[in-house]
Amino acid sequence: MMLITTHEVENLTSQYIFLLGLYRALYILNWVYRSYHETYYKHNWVVYSCGILQTCLYLDFFYYFFISRTPEGKMVMPR
């Protein structure tokens, strides 16, 4: 919400948020890997659903992040 109200996102801030979202996506891959390779690895369904929901919320940001990778390099969020 803060990024939308300021409209223009600094380069370092956009990279930080992108890496946070990438961390969440890789964490989901970690869950999948551990559930197949560790016998007693179990979580509650709430943990999985909230983790997937949080990662899906980053998808909108990922879209604008990759569009902003132009020569001028400014990331602008829609109003």
N, CA, C and O atoms as CSV, one atom per row, in Angstrom:
chain,resi,resn,atom,element,x,y,z
A,1,MET,N,N,0.825,-1.183,0.000
A,1,MET,CA,C,0.000,0.000,0.000
A,1,MET,C,C,0.875,1.256,0.000
A,1,MET,O,O,0.554,2.249,-0.652
A,2,MET,N,N,1.981,1.197,0.737
A,2,MET,CA,C,2.867,2.369,0.778
A,2,MET,C,C,3.466,2.653,-0.587
A,2,MET,O,O,3.637,3.813,-0.962
A,3,LEU,N,N,3.786,1.605,-1.335
A,3,LEU,CA,C,4.386,1.811,-2.651
A,3,LEU,C,C,3.395,2.429,-3.626
A,3,LEU,O,O,3.779,3.220,-4.487
A,4,ILE,N,N,2.138,2.074,-3.497
A,4,ILE,CA,C,1.127,2.632,-4.387
A,4,ILE,C,C,0.877,4.099,-4.062
A,4,ILE,O,O,0.658,4.895,-4.975
A,5,THR,N,N,0.904,4.484,-2.778
A,5,THR,CA,C,0.659,5.886,-2.429
A,5,THR,C,C,1.813,6.788,-2.825
A,5,THR,O,O,1.591,7.950,-3.167
A,6,THR,N,N,3.046,6.283,-2.789
A,6,THR,CA,C,4.179,7.110,-3.209
A,6,THR,C,C,4.346,7.111,-4.719
A,6,THR,O,O,5.004,8.000,-5.258
A,7,HIS,N,N,3.774,6.150,-5.409
A,7,HIS,CA,C,3.724,6.018,-6.853
A,7,HIS,C,C,5.063,5.648,-7.476
A,7,HIS,O,O,5.091,4.782,-8.351
A,8,GLU,N,N,6.155,6.249,-7.077
A,8,GLU,CA,C,7.458,5.916,-7.660
A,8,GLU,C,C,8.298,5.201,-6.603
A,8,GLU,O,O,8.399,5.659,-5.465
A,9,VAL,N,N,8.896,4.079,-6.986
A,9,VAL,CA,C,9.632,3.240,-6.051
A,9,VAL,C,C,11.117,3.353,-6.356
A,9,VAL,O,O,11.537,3.253,-7.509
A,10,GLU,N,N,11.905,3.563,-5.312
A,10,GLU,CA,C,13.356,3.636,-5.502
A,10,GLU,C,C,13.895,2.265,-5.898
A,10,GLU,O,O,13.293,1.234,-5.598
A,11,ASN,N,N,15.024,2.273,-6.566
A,11,ASN,CA,C,15.616,1.053,-7.090
A,11,ASN,C,C,15.960,0.064,-5.979
A,11,ASN,O,O,15.653,-1.122,-6.094
A,12,LEU,N,N,16.580,0.528,-4.929
A,12,LEU,CA,C,16.974,-0.356,-3.837
A,12,LEU,C,C,15.754,-0.955,-3.132
A,12,LEU,O,O,15.772,-2.124,-2.746
A,13,THR,N,N,14.702,-0.160,-2.964
A,13,THR,CA,C,13.489,-0.652,-2.328
A,13,THR,C,C,12.821,-1.719,-3.182
A,13,THR,O,O,12.365,-2.735,-2.657
A,14,SER,N,N,12.758,-1.502,-4.486
A,14,SER,CA,C,12.129,-2.492,-5.359
A,14,SER,C,C,12.916,-3.796,-5.379
A,14,SER,O,O,12.326,-4.875,-5.420
A,15,GLN,N,N,14.238,-3.707,-5.351
A,15,GLN,CA,C,15.042,-4.930,-5.327
A,15,GLN,C,C,14.879,-5.669,-4.008
A,15,GLN,O,O,14.858,-6.899,-3.992
A,16,TYR,N,N,14.766,-4.946,-2.911
A,16,TYR,CA,C,14.568,-5.565,-1.602
A,16,TYR,C,C,13.237,-6.323,-1.549
A,16,TYR,O,O,13.189,-7.465,-1.093
A,17,ILE,N,N,12.173,-5.695,-2.010
A,17,ILE,CA,C,10.868,-6.342,-1.993
A,17,ILE,C,C,10.837,-7.525,-2.954
A,17,ILE,O,O,10.210,-8.543,-2.663
A,18,PHE,N,N,11.510,-7.399,-4.101
A,18,PHE,CA,C,11.600,-8.525,-5.032
A,18,PHE,C,C,12.298,-9.717,-4.371
A,18,PHE,O,O,11.855,-10.856,-4.518
A,19,LEU,N,N,13.375,-9.459,-3.653
A,19,LEU,CA,C,14.083,-10.549,-2.994
A,19,LEU,C,C,13.272,-11.163,-1.862
A,19,LEU,O,O,13.384,-12.363,-1.613
A,20,LEU,N,N,12.459,-10.372,-1.172
A,20,LEU,CA,C,11.552,-10.920,-0.159
A,20,LEU,C,C,10.536,-11.873,-0.796
A,20,LEU,O,O,10.262,-12.947,-0.261
A,21,GLY,N,N,9.991,-11.476,-1.923
A,21,GLY,CA,C,9.043,-12.333,-2.623
A,21,GLY,C,C,9.700,-13.589,-3.166
A,21,GLY,O,O,9.103,-14.666,-3.146
A,22,LEU,N,N,10.918,-13.456,-3.649
A,22,LEU,CA,C,11.661,-14.617,-4.140
A,22,LEU,C,C,11.957,-15.581,-3.000
A,22,LEU,O,O,11.915,-16.797,-3.186
A,23,TYR,N,N,12.254,-15.048,-1.833
A,23,TYR,CA,C,12.469,-15.881,-0.654
A,23,TYR,C,C,11.219,-16.689,-0.334
A,23,TYR,O,O,11.313,-17.883,-0.050
A,24,ARG,N,N,10.053,-16.057,-0.375
A,24,ARG,CA,C,8.810,-16.767,-0.092
A,24,ARG,C,C,8.555,-17.859,-1.121
A,24,ARG,O,O,8.111,-18.951,-0.765
A,25,ALA,N,N,8.827,-17.581,-2.388
A,25,ALA,CA,C,8.616,-18.590,-3.431
A,25,ALA,C,C,9.568,-19.767,-3.238
A,25,ALA,O,O,9.168,-20.918,-3.410
A,26,LEU,N,N,10.814,-19.492,-2.884
A,26,LEU,CA,C,11.764,-20.576,-2.640
A,26,LEU,C,C,11.418,-21.346,-1.372
A,26,LEU,O,O,11.718,-22.535,-1.266
A,27,TYR,N,N,10.795,-20.682,-0.421
A,27,TYR,CA,C,10.379,-21.354,0.807
A,27,TYR,C,C,9.292,-22.385,0.512
A,27,TYR,O,O,9.252,-23.445,1.136
A,28,ILE,N,N,8.415,-22.073,-0.435
A,28,ILE,CA,C,7.399,-23.042,-0.840
A,28,ILE,C,C,8.063,-24.254,-1.475
A,28,ILE,O,O,7.654,-25.388,-1.221
A,29,LEU,N,N,9.074,-24.030,-2.292
A,29,LEU,CA,C,9.821,-25.158,-2.869
A,29,LEU,C,C,10.492,-25.984,-1.776
A,29,LEU,O,O,10.596,-27.205,-1.900
A,30,ASN,N,N,10.947,-25.335,-0.714
A,30,ASN,CA,C,11.527,-26.044,0.418
A,30,ASN,C,C,10.491,-26.939,1.087
A,30,ASN,O,O,10.800,-28.067,1.468
A,31,TRP,N,N,9.265,-26.444,1.233
A,31,TRP,CA,C,8.195,-27.270,1.808
A,31,TRP,C,C,7.952,-28.508,0.978
A,31,TRP,O,O,7.804,-29.606,1.513
A,32,VAL,N,N,7.912,-28.331,-0.334
A,32,VAL,CA,C,7.664,-29.466,-1.228
A,32,VAL,C,C,8.804,-30.470,-1.116
A,32,VAL,O,O,8.567,-31.672,-0.995
A,33,TYR,N,N,10.027,-29.985,-1.157
A,33,TYR,CA,C,11.187,-30.870,-1.066
A,33,TYR,C,C,11.183,-31.650,0.247
A,33,TYR,O,O,11.380,-32.865,0.255
A,34,ARG,N,N,10.958,-30.945,1.353
A,34,ARG,CA,C,10.991,-31.609,2.664
A,34,ARG,C,C,9.831,-32.585,2.841
A,34,ARG,O,O,9.992,-33.619,3.489
A,35,SER,N,N,8.681,-32.277,2.281
A,35,SER,CA,C,7.551,-33.198,2.432
A,35,SER,C,C,7.788,-34.508,1.683
A,35,SER,O,O,7.261,-35.544,2.088
A,36,TYR,N,N,8.564,-34.486,0.606
A,36,TYR,CA,C,8.869,-35.715,-0.128
A,36,TYR,C,C,10.035,-36.494,0.466
A,36,TYR,O,O,10.082,-37.718,0.353
A,37,HIS,N,N,10.981,-35.795,1.099
A,37,HIS,CA,C,12.210,-36.452,1.545
A,37,HIS,C,C,12.314,-36.669,3.047
A,37,HIS,O,O,13.203,-37.397,3.490
A,38,GLU,N,N,11.449,-36.073,3.839
A,38,GLU,CA,C,11.475,-36.271,5.284
A,38,GLU,C,C,10.174,-36.947,5.712
A,38,GLU,O,O,9.079,-36.472,5.410
A,39,THR,N,N,10.317,-38.031,6.400
A,39,THR,CA,C,9.156,-38.853,6.755
A,39,THR,C,C,8.182,-38.128,7.674
A,39,THR,O,O,6.973,-38.182,7.445
A,40,TYR,N,N,8.668,-37.460,8.692
A,40,TYR,CA,C,7.798,-36.870,9.710
A,40,TYR,C,C,7.570,-35.376,9.532
A,40,TYR,O,O,7.151,-34.702,10.473
A,41,TYR,N,N,7.834,-34.853,8.357
A,41,TYR,CA,C,7.643,-33.417,8.120
A,41,TYR,C,C,6.179,-33.140,7.776
A,41,TYR,O,O,5.707,-33.530,6.709
A,42,LYS,N,N,5.479,-32.482,8.659
A,42,LYS,CA,C,4.071,-32.125,8.443
A,42,LYS,C,C,3.827,-30.727,8.995
A,42,LYS,O,O,4.408,-30.337,10.008
A,43,HIS,N,N,2.967,-29.982,8.324
A,43,HIS,CA,C,2.510,-28.680,8.792
A,43,HIS,C,C,1.001,-28.668,8.767
A,43,HIS,O,O,0.358,-29.515,8.147
A,44,ASN,N,N,0.465,-27.712,9.439
A,44,ASN,CA,C,-0.971,-27.488,9.415
A,44,ASN,C,C,-1.345,-26.896,8.058
A,44,ASN,O,O,-0.513,-26.230,7.443
A,45,TRP,N,N,-2.546,-27.111,7.579
A,45,TRP,CA,C,-2.974,-26.571,6.293
A,45,TRP,C,C,-2.997,-25.050,6.297
A,45,TRP,O,O,-2.895,-24.430,5.239
A,46,VAL,N,N,-3.128,-24.440,7.470
A,46,VAL,CA,C,-3.139,-22.979,7.565
A,46,VAL,C,C,-1.769,-22.411,7.182
A,46,VAL,O,O,-1.687,-21.369,6.531
A,47,VAL,N,N,-0.710,-23.086,7.579
A,47,VAL,CA,C,0.645,-22.632,7.255
A,47,VAL,C,C,0.851,-22.643,5.748
A,47,VAL,O,O,1.367,-21.679,5.182
A,48,TYR,N,N,0.450,-23.731,5.097
A,48,TYR,CA,C,0.612,-23.830,3.647
A,48,TYR,C,C,-0.244,-22.798,2.914
A,48,TYR,O,O,0.239,-22.133,1.998
A,49,SER,N,N,-1.492,-22.663,3.302
A,49,SER,CA,C,-2.370,-21.739,2.588
A,49,SER,C,C,-1.933,-20.280,2.779
A,49,SER,O,O,-1.995,-19.493,1.834
A,50,CYS,N,N,-1.503,-19.917,3.964
A,50,CYS,CA,C,-1.037,-18.539,4.186
A,50,CYS,C,C,0.265,-18.263,3.438
A,50,CYS,O,O,0.459,-17.166,2.915
A,51,GLY,N,N,1.147,-19.242,3.387
A,51,GLY,CA,C,2.399,-19.069,2.636
A,51,GLY,C,C,2.150,-18.913,1.155
A,51,GLY,O,O,2.789,-18.089,0.501
A,52,ILE,N,N,1.226,-19.694,0.614
A,52,ILE,CA,C,0.895,-19.586,-0.810
A,52,ILE,C,C,0.184,-18.271,-1.091
A,52,ILE,O,O,0.451,-17.634,-2.110
A,53,LEU,N,N,-0.709,-17.855,-0.213
A,53,LEU,CA,C,-1.406,-16.579,-0.375
A,53,LEU,C,C,-0.423,-15.415,-0.350
A,53,LEU,O,O,-0.519,-14.505,-1.174
A,54,GLN,N,N,0.510,-15.436,0.575
A,54,GLN,CA,C,1.497,-14.358,0.656
A,54,GLN,C,C,2.342,-14.296,-0.605
A,54,GLN,O,O,2.645,-13.208,-1.095
A,55,THR,N,N,2.723,-15.441,-1.131
A,55,THR,CA,C,3.511,-15.464,-2.357
A,55,THR,C,C,2.689,-14.968,-3.536
A,55,THR,O,O,3.221,-14.281,-4.408
A,56,CYS,N,N,1.414,-15.298,-3.582
A,56,CYS,CA,C,0.551,-14.819,-4.664
A,56,CYS,C,C,0.389,-13.298,-4.617
A,56,CYS,O,O,0.249,-12.660,-5.661
A,57,LEU,N,N,0.407,-12.724,-3.435
A,57,LEU,CA,C,0.317,-11.264,-3.328
A,57,LEU,C,C,1.550,-10.581,-3.904
A,57,LEU,O,O,1.474,-9.431,-4.338
A,58,TYR,N,N,2.661,-11.260,-3.914
A,58,TYR,CA,C,3.874,-10.713,-4.506
A,58,TYR,C,C,3.833,-10.739,-6.037
A,58,TYR,O,O,4.597,-10.017,-6.678
A,59,LEU,N,N,2.969,-11.544,-6.630
A,59,LEU,CA,C,2.946,-11.683,-8.089
A,59,LEU,C,C,2.660,-10.357,-8.788
A,59,LEU,O,O,3.235,-10.078,-9.840
A,60,ASP,N,N,1.786,-9.543,-8.221
A,60,ASP,CA,C,1.504,-8.226,-8.791
A,60,ASP,C,C,2.761,-7.359,-8.773
A,60,ASP,O,O,3.065,-6.672,-9.748
A,61,PHE,N,N,3.478,-7.397,-7.670
A,61,PHE,CA,C,4.715,-6.624,-7.584
A,61,PHE,C,C,5.752,-7.147,-8.577
A,61,PHE,O,O,6.452,-6.360,-9.214
A,62,PHE,N,N,5.853,-8.485,-8.714
A,62,PHE,CA,C,6.804,-9.063,-9.674
A,62,PHE,C,C,6.528,-8.569,-11.090
A,62,PHE,O,O,7.452,-8.280,-11.851
A,63,TYR,N,N,5.254,-8.479,-11.429
A,63,TYR,CA,C,4.877,-7.995,-12.761
A,63,TYR,C,C,5.434,-6.594,-13.001
A,63,TYR,O,O,6.088,-6.363,-14.017
A,64,TYR,N,N,5.190,-5.667,-12.096
A,64,TYR,CA,C,5.675,-4.295,-12.265
A,64,TYR,C,C,7.190,-4.210,-12.130
A,64,TYR,O,O,7.817,-3.339,-12.732
A,65,PHE,N,N,7.776,-5.100,-11.353
A,65,PHE,CA,C,9.229,-5.109,-11.206
A,65,PHE,C,C,9.899,-5.470,-12.532
A,65,PHE,O,O,10.857,-4.812,-12.938
A,66,PHE,N,N,9.409,-6.503,-13.207
A,66,PHE,CA,C,10.020,-6.916,-14.464
A,66,PHE,C,C,9.725,-5.948,-15.598
A,66,PHE,O,O,10.530,-5.814,-16.519
A,67,ILE,N,N,8.585,-5.272,-15.546
A,67,ILE,CA,C,8.296,-4.250,-16.555
A,67,ILE,C,C,9.224,-3.049,-16.383
A,67,ILE,O,O,9.575,-2.391,-17.363
A,68,SER,N,N,9.619,-2.764,-15.155
A,68,SER,CA,C,10.451,-1.588,-14.898
A,68,SER,C,C,11.915,-1.808,-15.273
A,68,SER,O,O,12.707,-0.869,-15.195
A,69,ARG,N,N,12.285,-2.982,-15.665
A,69,ARG,CA,C,13.671,-3.256,-16.047
A,69,ARG,C,C,13.950,-2.721,-17.442
A,69,ARG,O,O,14.380,-3.469,-18.320
A,70,THR,N,N,13.712,-1.440,-17.651
A,70,THR,CA,C,13.955,-0.758,-18.914
A,70,THR,C,C,15.196,0.110,-18.759
A,70,THR,O,O,15.712,0.249,-17.650
A,71,PRO,N,N,15.684,0.695,-19.842
A,71,PRO,CA,C,16.901,1.533,-19.719
A,71,PRO,C,C,16.785,2.688,-18.728
A,71,PRO,O,O,17.780,3.038,-18.094
A,72,GLU,N,N,15.604,3.292,-18.572
A,72,GLU,CA,C,15.508,4.390,-17.597
A,72,GLU,C,C,15.488,3.881,-16.165
A,72,GLU,O,O,15.868,4.620,-15.257
A,73,GLY,N,N,15.061,2.653,-15.929
A,73,GLY,CA,C,15.198,2.000,-14.640
A,73,GLY,C,C,14.322,2.497,-13.509
A,73,GLY,O,O,14.604,2.192,-12.351
A,74,LYS,N,N,13.262,3.256,-13.795
A,74,LYS,CA,C,12.380,3.742,-12.738
A,74,LYS,C,C,11.194,2.808,-12.612
A,74,LYS,O,O,10.587,2.418,-13.609
A,75,MET,N,N,10.872,2.456,-11.391
A,75,MET,CA,C,9.703,1.612,-11.153
A,75,MET,C,C,8.564,2.490,-10.696
A,75,MET,O,O,8.670,3.201,-9.696
A,76,VAL,N,N,7.470,2.436,-11.438
A,76,VAL,CA,C,6.301,3.250,-11.133
A,76,VAL,C,C,5.124,2.315,-10.920
A,76,VAL,O,O,4.795,1.498,-11.780
A,77,MET,N,N,4.498,2.447,-9.762
A,77,MET,CA,C,3.329,1.643,-9.432
A,77,MET,C,C,2.077,2.375,-9.908
A,77,MET,O,O,2.053,3.606,-9.929
A,78,PRO,N,N,1.039,1.633,-10.290
A,78,PRO,CA,C,-0.188,2.293,-10.743
A,78,PRO,C,C,-0.923,2.940,-9.573
A,78,PRO,O,O,-0.746,2.551,-8.418
A,79,ARG,N,N,-1.735,3.915,-9.885
A,79,ARG,CA,C,-2.539,4.572,-8.845
A,79,ARG,C,C,-3.894,3.982,-8.773
A,79,ARG,O,O,-4.711,4.408,-7.956
